[in-house]
Amino acid sequence: MADYKQNHMDEVVLLSLQALAKRCETSDATVLRFCRSLGYLGFADFKISLVPELLRSGKKAYIEVDNNEGISNIKEVLKQNFQHQIETTLNNCDEETIKLLASEILQAGKILMIGLGGSAGVAHIFCDSLGSLGIFSTFLRDRSIIQNVTSTFKEGDVIIGISHSGETQEIVSAVKTAKEHGSVTVGITNFSPSPLADISQYVLTTGVPTNLLGSYSCQARISQLMILELMLYEISNLISAKDNSQDLQEAV
């Protein structure tokens, strides 16, 4: 852990606890113990403490955009930032989790995606994409309706909550309710641990560094969509495998 932190500090500040554990070939608990042995309350506090070190070393996890520069320079900075965050987001995605989720979605009774603000837009896009694969799902963005609908969820249903901060109360509460009713719960967030990550059965973490626009930045949405695109590919593969199996059985 110490060696990896020293040699890859710019990566550590963007990785989730689970992804860092995987990189170091150790367990989540070991990463947490490492942070606490250094006097930090948890992994989030540990990552925050690395930022001043990064600045002193001249390294940056995120390149600030200077609006006084020409459009060509801004384009180059944005390109580097997007490339870095997409790479980090994909590295944070556990392959087994994606495969399990794809299978859960194909077998689900009801599928619901929930989000507020920009996250609602991402939920809408994923809902539309699932429809193109022949999978019916619903997305909700109204606070009161979200609470009413999730209380009807049961075992075999899937709910996907999207919150960049992982602290959106309405989303956390809805996912908690669905989980209590036996539903499969998925949290897509930029922060783990966080209330949404802690309550979700499956957690998918983006790798977006803090920037001037915060959760209003398109960067957060692009990373969320990247995770969902990865899931769509896996769902499509499972559908193709199932169709091929049926064709083979009919031929026999």
Sequence and secondary structure as in RCSB ss.txt:
>XXXX:A:sequence
MADYKQNHMDEVVLLSLQALAKRCETSDATVLRFCRSLGYLGFADFKISLVPELLRSGKKAYIEVDNNEGISNIK
EVLKQNFQHQIETTLNNCDEETIKLLASEILQAGKILMIGLGGSAGVAHIFCDSLGSLGIFSTFLRDRSIIQNVT
STFKEGDVIIGISHSGETQEIVSAVKTAKEHGSVTVGITNFSPSPLADISQYVLTTGVPTNLLGSYSCQARISQL
MILELMLYEISNLISAKDNSQDLQEAV
>XXXX:A:secstr
 HHHHHH HHHHTTS HHHHHHHTTS HHHHHHHHHHTT SSHHHHHHHHHHHHHHHT  SS    TTS HHHHH
HHHHHHHHHHHHHHHHHS HHHHHHHHHHHHH S EEEE STHHHHHHHHHHHHHHHTT   EEE  HHHHHHHH
TT  TT EEEEE SSS  HHHHHHHHHHHHTT EEEEEES SSSHHHHH SEEEE      TTGGGSHHHHHHHH
HHHHHHHHHHHHHHHHHHHHHHHHHH 
